[in-house]
Amino acid sequence: MEVGRILGIAYNVIPVEDLEKSAAWFVKHFGFNIRNKREGYLSLFRDNRPILDLIQSENDSRAIFEVHHKKRWVITFFTNDILSLHNYLKSEEVKVGNISDEGKYGKFFVLEDIDGNLFDVWEHHDCELIY
């Protein structure tokens, strides 16, 4: 008998304070579409691909952790044009860090959503990700 295996990550869940406001922020800045909306919970998709699920949280927990007193993200988004995305987000007054060019590992920057969740954004033209 063949055993089932993990095929990938279906989606990631992050806590938010105001579900509608946070969903609108992601739709505006990343072009995600809303699906599977129910009480205190909704899914954000890119076309037909699940990306994030938002869950309304009454406390201050966020999708971050610390290493050596430095905040770190738990989710990395992939982009095909990091410079134009970075410039766009800055023009929209989104909290973004500087672009870091790490040579063969690609280019990165960190951003913060309106709830204080941190995300990494990555561009790498030799990446094997399939979308």
HUDAGI-V637631 format. One record per helix or strand of 2 or more residues. SS is the DSSP state (alpha for helix, beta for strand). FROM is the first residue (numbers start at 0). TO is the last residue. Records with the same first field share a line. If there is no record, write none. Layout:
# HUDAGI-V637631
SS: FROM-TO, FROM-TO
This chain:
# HUDAGI-V637631
beta: 11-15, 32-37, 40-45, 48-55, 63-66, 69-72, 75-77, 94-95, 99-100, 106-111, 117-122
alpha: 18-29, 81-90, 102-104
